[in-house]
Amino acid sequence: MKHTVEEIRLKSGAKGLLVDVPEASVMNTRVQFRAGLRFAKRPEIYELAHVVEHLSFGANAKYKDEQDYEADFTKNGAYHNAWTSDFSVCYETECADFEWDRILDLKRIAITTPRFNEEELKSEKGNVKSELTSYLNDYSRLLWPRLQTAIGETTPTLRERIATLPNIDLKDIREHYRRTHTANNMRFIIVGKIKGRKRRIIEMLEDWDLKPGERFDIPVDELHTSEPVLIRRKDASNITFGFSFVMDRHLTEKEVRTMDCLNHILTGTMNSRILGQARKRGLVYGMSSCISNTNHNSSWDFDGEVNEEDGVELFELIGKELKKVLSGDIKDSDFEAAKSYALGRYQMGAQTTSQIADFYAENYFTTGDINNYERIPDMIKSIKKDHLVNLAREFKNSGIEAMVAVGSCEKALIQELSSKLKI
């Protein structure tokens, strides 16, 4: 959908984007604070931000509990959710256009007037524990925090996170909320029909009663290469793996799209160079690769599952194809096909207000940069093969890499698989 973007700064110090989509019948709103897990005051209450997020739609100045709030919020089909990461807490709402102002006000009430109480704290600590415990059975979720720890990030394992929950009390909840949920630490993106409503939207946002505060800096970790790690699960029927090559710098928008093209060539489809060949040989049902990009570093991540007896052959294939990329051995036809695919995905990527919000949130909440949607096609067309190869070399030669696997096998096998990536 066609749209225009404007950044506004409120008198309170908050900043955000108003994205006008004239044809929209839905309004999507994101409100983000740098208030995530890494901003807990003490390691022993690490999971604090996650609990605050769970309490965000509970008792407040107008509603006695979560059930009352939920009943009123959703009566016309509106949706709300929130999520917590290492650095962010983000609140999302989506509603029909006819009730955009009612929902925006309900969002204000939830975020600015919470009434934290012991009963809801007990319930949500239980819910967070249940959520994290379920991840212990999801091997792909289990391995990535362990990989972060392996390369030097200050992030505990899932079991260590669960162990911090009993240490969190109401005093901690209120302190974290007061310190992080402030006007200067708030960023927002509102996507929908803005024309004719801009003044009213700004007036409503200015009415959010938040203290000034500060925009927190993202912590910087000293990263390093790690030996391969095995998380033993005796009941695991295969090997779930993830490995990363990490650079200690932020990628530009064009660099991310360049690496997206490479990932498409390697794992994007059933005729890709790694996944396609692996499927043809019967080695894996699926595996993928992607780019993660934060303020201070970026990582080239691969993950998948493989049966023990097929692991060596799969990793020999991965190593062989990565070596070809690093030597510049990429067919022109594959490269042009990847760019064509990227153009198609670009055109398909702005069909809803939620997709449009995703496009801008990716960079805006992280660095404050505003992606230019209209210039993406020219950016994709201008990608050069040598730039792609040089980026892959930069990742591989960065000196920061790690592999973590979950399985019932011996560690010697994981070490052997990891050795196939030493190219």
Phi, psi and omega in degrees: 000139178292143183202162175233154187235138175222132174267136178232149174244125179280160177300331182290339184111346176291152178227155177186180181248134168253117184250108184274119177240094187304329184269003187288140172252002183227145173246130178245132182231131174241133173234123186237140172235142169284089189216020188285191188303324184288353181261009173297145183295327185223146180302328184287354173238036186308321187280009186306311183299324179295320178291319176303316178300317180295332180274358191294333180249029179266214181301139178213192186296339184248331186241138186285336180200177183299323183295318178295316180298314182298318182299317180288318183298317189266006189296337177249019176094003181294158185232143171220153178202167175212154178215154181236136175236189178304323188242343189236150160238125184233133179249128182238138172226152176216136185209164173296148185302327187291343180239026184303320184287324177297316181291321178298323179289322176296325175296317177302313182301315182295316187281325187260346183230044179294147176240081183296132179221162186297321183296312180289326177299315179300316180297314185285330172298321176295319180293319177296318177300317179297318179298310182292324178297322178296329179293336178297338178264359178253098191297329179293325176286331182290324189278328186293319175299325179292325177293319177302315179297319184299324182269001172111004176285146182276070182227126179284167175285171179300317180296322178293324177295316179300321182294342180277345185301315180298341183278351186270127176235179184299325179299318178295316180302311183292321179296314181296317179299311182299321184285326189256328183270074183237165185296314182290343179264005185259133171232149183216156173224123178240122184239123180163203177284111182256325183303130182085351182238356187306311182299317181294319179299314180297317178301317180294320179291324177295340182277357178288121185271087178234142178292160183301299177067200181218157173269112187289146173282148176283129179299149179250124177260151174266106188266157183205163176289147180236151169293153178300144184242135174247125170262109186281129173227106188296338180266003179291129184271348176210193179251121171261125188231156170211138174218152186221146167246127191238137173247144181270052172205160178276138177274146173287166179301318180293322179296321177298316181291329175296314179291330174299321177297318179295317178299324177295318179298323186273317189222008191285327186218179180287354174247018179285166191286330176259298182299316182300312180293321180297319177296318181298326179273355181076030185270324182218152171279321179196150169204162185214169174216151183201173177248132170249133189226115179243185184301318191248346179207170178219150182226145176255108191249140175233142174208162180172188177228145181211143173291147184307316185291345181254357188299313183297316180297318179298313184288333171295320177296314179301311180299319180298315183287325175295321178298321177298317179300313183296335178271358180087012182276078177231125181295140177302322182295320178293320181295314180292326178295322179294321178292321178297319178298317180298321178295318178296317179294327176300312182294331180275354190269006180225046181271343180228162177295327178295317177297320179295318178298319177302317183301315183278328184295327185308316180260323189297316181288339182271306187244347186088358179284146180250111179299143178261101186298321187291334184265002180300315180303315179295325178297315180296316181297331184274357180296133180251148181298320182294329176294318178300313181296318181295322177294317178300318178295321180297317177298311186292331183263009186291337183084009178232109178206157181200157175223135175231140179225149174245126181184177178259006183281179175277151181298331180302326179292318180295321177296322178294318178298315181298325181297335179291344179268358180276080187244000000 
